[in-house]
Amino acid sequence: MKQSYIKSIVSSNLAFVYLIYILSACSLCIAPKQFHFLINLLSLLPLIWITWKKNILVSLLLLSLLYIPQITFGLVDTKHFSSDIYILFLFSVLLNVSINAIRKHNIQYHEQHYRYKTLFDNSIDGICLLDDNKNIIDANISIATMFKYPLKELIGMNVHQLIHPDDTSNSTEFFKKLGTDGYYRKFEGRVICKDQSVIWIQVNSTSFSNNLIPSGSLDIIRDITERKEKENLIKHQTHLLQQLNQTKDRFFSIIAHDLRSPFQGIMGLNDLLISEFDIRNNDDNKELIKLVHKQSRNYYGLLETLLQWSSLQTNRTTFKPEKHALNKLIEEQVELVKPMLDMKNIAISSQIAGDHCFVMADKNMITSTLRNLLSNALKYTPNYGEISVSSELDKASNVVKIKVSDNGVGMAPEVKTHLFKLDKLQSTKGIMGESGHGLGLILCKEYIEKHGFSLEVESEVYKGTTLSFKLELAN
């Protein structure tokens, strides 16, 4: 349909040109001779158009239409007619060759332009052209989709408006190297999209110049956000694996040292009892039995802590927060340690805010945490010392803060720094030589973190230690 329409237009235009030539021929018959040159000159314009649209044969046909009437009516000087015809014919040939060359060049140009636009517009990667001031002078739809900008809004924008502030220095180095080397491959950085989301991109850039003067660059841009997320996930998983390896190494270290050595001592005491039971008096045997019992209880506690911690590391511990009365949780644990407090004549005080303070907590985790904190305070507080358990309500934040404080030996700053680092754990003895492995506090820290809070430490050498944590109030 379109081709037939074009043909009809060309045919009608050609008929119009023929009509012009017939009128020109008639004009030559009527007009004075001094106007003949002007009429012939004006007649060359349609001749050029026909040479462009058709070919030289049609041009010669029109030329004959122009000159036949002039010859017939004696309007042409026959002496110079052959030379005029020759000159016009030569002019028509040269004109036809020139026009065909221009036409061929235009066809090649339009074909190349079409191929370029097809590649440019349909590329999956974003493509943009920047001028020397880093303004976007052209871009394809892929980059507009990638940056979530309308294409019209993106054109004319400076790329520095898109670059993430944290990548400004890297982008400066990128443009500097691009200007020096003329290209840059696989630059990676972040871009802020129109909706304020951040994506990672990879850019391959090549600069171009005009008369050896840098005038811009061609940039091919690819969205690598998904790849970056996977890389970060791999890094995170690698870090977790390293932590698990450290956990495993420390676990075996504790088993090899902190459990093996005490059991050797217990076995030695048992051997002594068996071999010398008959020759020792009852009081001596009773003291040995008490010592065996004490060490057995201490290292049973360590073994229990190890099992709890191992269960937590392997996600075999289920977190079940429920509503509990805070004062009841604390009183139960204070009652458990009272016999040991009495042995060292240590006073304990409880100041629980609110008679009906309820918290959302996993009972097993919180009771284990309170028991460990009280045991630590007892271990490092001298005879006739003091331990206090208190709580502070913060209704605005809907939390309660629990503190366990003592006036014991305290901790040096370097010990406090490494207190919760598994690879820095050290076995420390209490005031009465009680064993201390540090694993209990790490277990407490992880239990509190399960509740969404942290275990905080305040300590000063020879002045005591305060360990505190928060719990959510139950509405």
C-alpha positions in Angstrom: 0.0 0.0 0.0 2.8 2.4 1.0 4.9 1.6 -2.1 1.9 2.1 -4.5 1.2 5.4 -2.8 4.9 6.5 -3.3 4.8 5.4 -7.0 1.6 7.4 -7.6 3.3 10.5 -6.1 6.4 10.1 -8.2 4.3 9.5 -11.4 2.2 12.6 -10.7 5.4 14.6 -10.1 6.9 13.3 -13.4 3.8 14.2 -15.3 4.0 17.7 -13.8 7.7 18.0 -15.0 6.7 16.9 -18.5 4.0 19.6 -18.5 6.6 22.2 -17.4 8.9 21.2 -20.3 6.0 21.4 -22.8 5.1 24.9 -21.5 8.8 25.8 -21.6 9.0 24.8 -25.3 5.9 26.8 -26.0 7.3 29.8 -24.2 10.4 29.6 -26.3 8.2 29.9 -29.4 6.5 33.0 -28.1 9.1 34.8 -26.0 11.8 37.1 -27.5 15.2 35.5 -28.0 16.8 37.5 -25.2 14.7 35.5 -22.7 15.5 32.1 -24.3 18.7 31.6 -22.1 16.7 32.3 -18.9 14.0 29.9 -19.9 16.5 27.2 -20.7 18.3 27.8 -17.4 15.1 27.5 -15.4 14.3 24.3 -17.3 17.5 22.7 -15.9 16.0 22.6 -12.4 13.4 19.9 -13.2 16.1 18.2 -15.3 18.2 17.9 -12.1 15.2 16.5 -10.1 14.5 13.9 -12.8 18.2 12.9 -12.9 18.0 12.4 -9.1 14.7 10.5 -9.2 14.9 8.6 -12.5 18.0 8.4 -14.8 19.9 10.1 -17.5 17.8 8.7 -20.4 14.7 10.4 -19.0 16.7 13.6 -18.7 17.7 13.4 -22.4 14.1 12.8 -23.3 13.1 15.9 -21.5 16.0 17.7 -23.2 14.7 16.7 -26.6 11.3 18.0 -25.6 12.9 21.3 -24.9 15.0 21.7 -28.0 12.8 20.0 -30.8 10.3 23.0 -30.8 13.2 25.4 -30.9 14.7 23.7 -33.9 11.4 23.3 -35.6 10.5 27.0 -35.3 14.0 28.2 -36.0 14.6 29.5 -32.5 18.0 27.8 -32.2 21.2 28.7 -34.0 21.8 25.5 -35.8 25.5 26.3 -36.1 26.0 26.0 -32.4 23.2 23.5 -31.7 25.4 20.4 -31.8 27.9 22.0 -29.3 25.1 23.1 -27.0 23.6 19.6 -27.1 27.0 18.1 -26.4 27.6 20.4 -23.4 24.2 19.8 -22.0 24.6 16.0 -22.5 28.0 16.1 -20.8 26.6 18.2 -18.0 23.7 15.7 -17.5 26.2 12.8 -17.4 28.4 14.4 -14.8 25.3 15.5 -12.8 24.0 11.9 -12.9 27.3 10.4 -11.8 27.6 12.9 -8.9 24.0 12.5 -7.8 24.3 8.6 -7.9 27.5 8.8 -5.8 25.7 11.1 -3.3 22.7 8.8 -3.3 24.9 5.7 -2.7 26.6 7.4 0.2 23.3 8.4 1.7 22.0 4.8 1.4 25.1 3.5 3.1 24.8 6.2 5.8 21.1 5.4 6.5 21.9 1.6 6.6 24.7 2.1 9.1 22.5 4.5 11.1 19.7 2.0 11.1 22.1 -0.8 12.3 23.5 1.4 15.0 20.1 2.5 16.3 18.8 -1.1 16.2 21.8 -2.2 18.3 21.6 0.9 20.5 17.9 0.6 21.2 17.6 -3.1 21.6 20.8 -3.8 23.7 20.1 -5.5 27.1 23.0 -3.5 28.6 22.6 0.2 29.2 24.4 2.4 26.7 25.0 6.1 27.0 27.1 8.8 25.5 28.7 11.4 27.7 30.1 14.8 26.7 33.4 16.1 28.1 31.6 17.5 31.1 30.1 14.1 31.9 26.6 15.1 30.9 24.4 12.4 29.2 23.8 13.4 25.6 22.2 10.1 24.5 21.0 6.9 26.2 19.0 3.8 25.4 15.9 2.6 27.0 17.7 -0.1 29.0 19.7 2.4 31.0 16.6 4.4 31.7 14.8 1.3 32.9 17.9 0.4 35.0 18.1 3.8 36.7 14.2 4.1 36.9 14.3 7.5 35.1 12.2 8.6 32.1 14.6 8.7 29.1 13.8 12.4 28.5 14.7 13.3 32.1 18.0 11.3 31.9 19.2 13.1 28.8 21.2 16.2 29.9 21.7 14.9 33.5 25.2 14.9 34.9 26.4 11.5 35.9 27.8 12.9 39.2 24.1 13.3 40.2 23.7 9.5 40.0 26.9 8.3 41.7 26.6 7.1 45.3 28.4 9.5 47.7 30.5 6.6 49.1 31.8 5.9 45.5 32.8 9.5 44.6 36.5 9.0 45.1 36.5 5.8 43.1 34.6 7.5 40.2 37.1 10.3 40.2 39.9 7.8 39.7 37.8 6.1 37.0 37.4 9.3 35.0 41.0 10.3 35.5 42.2 6.9 34.1 39.7 7.1 31.3 41.1 10.5 30.3 44.7 9.2 30.5 44.3 5.8 28.8 41.3 6.4 26.6 39.4 3.4 28.1 38.5 1.8 31.4 37.2 -1.8 31.8 35.0 -3.3 34.5 34.7 -0.3 36.9 32.2 -1.2 39.6 30.3 1.3 41.7 26.9 2.2 43.0 24.2 4.4 41.5 21.2 6.1 43.3 18.1 5.5 41.2 15.1 7.9 40.9 13.2 6.1 43.6 16.3 6.4 45.9 17.1 2.7 45.6 20.7 1.8 45.2 22.1 -0.6 42.6 25.5 -1.9 41.7 26.8 -1.3 38.1 29.7 -2.4 36.0 31.0 0.1 33.4 33.1 -0.4 30.3 34.0 3.0 28.9 35.8 4.2 25.8 36.6 7.9 25.2 36.2 9.5 21.8 37.6 12.8 20.4 37.0 15.4 17.8 40.1 16.6 15.9 42.2 15.0 18.7 40.4 17.0 21.3 38.6 14.8 23.9 34.9 15.3 23.5 33.2 12.5 25.5 32.9 8.8 26.1 30.8 5.8 25.2 29.8 3.8 28.3 28.3 0.3 28.3 26.6 -0.3 31.7 25.5 -3.6 33.3 23.4 -4.1 36.4 25.4 -6.4 38.8 23.3 -5.9 41.9 22.3 -9.6 42.0 25.9 -10.7 41.6 27.0 -8.4 44.4 24.3 -9.7 46.7 25.5 -13.2 46.1 29.1 -12.2 46.7 28.2 -10.6 50.0 26.2 -13.7 50.9 29.3 -15.8 50.2 31.4 -13.5 52.3 28.9 -13.7 55.2 28.8 -17.5 54.9 32.6 -17.7 54.8 32.7 -15.6 57.9 30.2 -17.9 59.6 32.3 -20.9 58.7 35.4 -19.3 60.1 33.5 -18.6 63.4 32.2 -22.2 63.4 35.8 -23.4 63.0 36.9 -21.2 65.9 34.0 -22.6 67.9 34.9 -26.1 67.1 38.6 -25.5 68.0 37.7 -23.8 71.2 35.2 -26.6 72.1 37.9 -29.3 71.7 40.3 -27.1 73.6 38.0 -26.8 76.6 37.3 -30.5 76.5 41.0 -31.3 76.3 42.1 -29.0 79.0 39.3 -27.7 81.2 37.5 -31.0 81.6 40.4 -33.5 81.3 42.6 -32.0 84.0 39.9 -31.7 86.7 38.7 -35.3 86.1 42.3 -36.4 86.6 42.3 -34.6 90.0 39.0 -36.3 90.9 40.3 -39.7 89.9 43.4 -39.1 92.0 41.4 -38.2 95.1 39.3 -41.3 94.5 42.4 -43.5 94.3 43.6 -41.9 97.5 40.4 -42.7 99.3 40.4 -46.3 98.1 44.0 -47.0 99.0 44.1 -45.1 102.4 40.5 -45.3 103.5 41.2 -47.8 106.3 44.3 -46.0 107.7 42.6 -42.5 107.6 40.3 -41.3 110.3 36.7 -40.5 109.4 37.1 -36.7 109.4 39.9 -36.9 106.9 37.9 -39.2 104.7 34.9 -37.0 105.0 36.9 -33.9 103.8 38.3 -35.8 100.8 34.7 -36.9 99.9 33.5 -33.3 100.2 36.4 -32.2 97.9 35.5 -34.8 95.3 31.8 -33.8 95.5 32.7 -30.1 95.1 34.9 -30.6 92.1 32.4 -33.0 90.6 29.6 -30.3 90.9 31.9 -27.6 89.4 32.8 -29.6 86.4 29.3 -30.9 85.9 28.3 -27.3 85.6 31.0 -26.7 83.0 29.8 -29.8 81.1 26.2 -28.6 81.2 27.3 -25.1 79.9 29.2 -26.8 77.1 26.2 -28.8 76.0 23.9 -25.8 76.2 26.3 -23.7 74.2 26.9 -26.5 71.6 23.1 -26.9 71.2 22.8 -23.1 70.6 25.6 -23.1 68.0 24.0 -25.9 66.0 20.5 -24.3 66.2 19.1 -27.2 68.3 17.9 -24.8 71.0 14.3 -23.6 70.4 13.5 -20.0 71.3 10.1 -19.8 73.1 9.4 -16.4 74.6 6.4 -16.4 77.0 5.0 -14.1 79.7 6.7 -14.5 83.1 6.8 -12.6 86.4 10.3 -11.1 86.6 10.5 -11.1 90.5 9.7 -14.8 90.5 12.4 -15.6 88.0 15.0 -13.7 90.0 13.9 -15.1 93.4 14.2 -18.7 92.2 17.8 -18.2 91.1 18.8 -16.2 94.3 17.4 -19.1 96.4 19.6 -21.6 94.5 22.9 -19.7 95.3 22.0 -18.8 98.9 23.9 -21.8 100.4 27.1 -20.8 98.7 26.5 -17.2 99.7 26.2 -18.2 103.3 29.5 -20.2 103.1 31.3 -17.0 102.1 29.2 -14.7 104.3 28.2 -12.7 101.3 25.1 -10.4 101.6 22.7 -10.3 98.7 20.0 -7.7 98.1 17.1 -7.6 95.5 15.5 -4.4 94.3 12.9 -5.3 91.7 10.9 -2.5 90.2 7.2 -3.1 90.3 5.4 -6.0 92.2 3.7 -7.1 89.0 6.4 -6.7 86.4 6.0 -9.2 83.6 8.4 -9.8 80.8 8.4 -11.7 77.5 11.2 -14.2 77.8 12.4 -17.8 77.2 12.4 -19.1 80.7 15.2 -21.6 80.3 17.5 -19.0 78.7 16.8 -16.3 81.2 17.1 -18.5 84.3 20.4 -19.9 82.9 21.6 -16.3 82.3 20.7 -15.2 85.9 22.3 -18.3 87.4 25.5 -17.7 85.5 25.7 -14.0 86.4 25.0 -14.8 90.1 27.6 -17.6 90.0 30.2 -15.3 88.5 29.5 -12.6 91.1 29.8 -15.2 93.9 33.1 -16.6 92.4 34.9 -13.2 92.2 33.5 -11.6 95.4 35.6 -12.0 98.6 34.2 -13.2 102.0 31.8 -10.6 103.6 31.3 -9.0 100.2 28.0 -7.8 98.7 26.0 -8.8 95.6 22.9 -6.9 94.4 20.2 -7.7 91.9 18.1 -4.8 90.7 15.8 -3.8 87.8 14.7 -0.4 86.3 11.5 0.1 84.3 11.5 2.1 81.1 7.8 2.2 80.2 8.5 4.7 77.3 10.6 2.0 75.6 8.5 -0.9 77.0 11.6 -2.6 78.5 13.0 -3.4 81.9 16.8 -3.4 82.7 18.1 -6.1 85.0 21.5 -5.6 86.8 23.7 -8.0 88.7 26.4 -6.1 90.6 29.2 -7.1 93.0 32.0 -5.4 94.9 34.6 -8.1 94.0 37.9 -8.0 92.3 36.6 -6.5 89.0 38.3 -6.8 85.6 41.2 -5.1 83.9 40.4 -3.2 80.7 42.1 -5.8 78.5 40.2 -8.6 80.1 36.9 -6.7 79.5 37.8 -6.1 75.9 38.2 -9.8 75.1 35.4 -11.0 77.5 33.0 -12.2 74.7 35.6 -13.3 72.2 35.7 -17.1 71.8 39.2 -17.2 70.5 40.5 -15.1 73.5 38.9 -17.1 76.3 41.1 -17.8 79.3 40.6 -20.0 82.3 40.6 -17.8 85.5 40.4 -18.8 89.1 37.9 -17.4 91.6 38.6 -16.0 95.0 38.5 -19.4 96.6 40.2 -21.1 93.6 37.0 -21.9 91.8 37.5 -22.7 88.2 36.5 -20.2 85.5 36.4 -20.8 81.8 34.5 -17.7 80.5 32.2 -19.8 78.4 29.2 -19.1 80.7 29.3 -15.4 79.9 29.4 -16.0 76.1 26.4 -18.3 76.5 24.6 -15.5 78.5 25.4 -13.0 75.8 24.0 -15.2 73.0 20.8 -16.0 75.1 20.2 -12.2 75.5 20.8 -11.5 71.8 18.1 -14.1 71.0 15.8 -11.8 72.9 16.9 -8.8 70.7 19.1 -7.1 73.3 22.8 -7.1 74.4 24.7 -8.0 77.6 26.5 -5.0 78.9 29.6 -4.9 81.2 30.8 -2.3 83.6 33.9 -3.1 85.6 36.8 -1.6 87.5 39.7 -3.4 89.1 39.2 -3.9 92.9 35.8 -2.1 92.8 33.6 -4.7 91.3 31.6 -5.6 88.2 28.0 -4.9 86.9 26.5 -7.1 84.2 23.2 -5.9 82.8 20.6 -6.7 80.1 17.2 -5.7 79.0 14.0 -7.6 78.4 10.7 -6.6 76.7 7.8 -5.9 79.0 4.7 -8.1 78.5 1.7 -5.9 77.9 
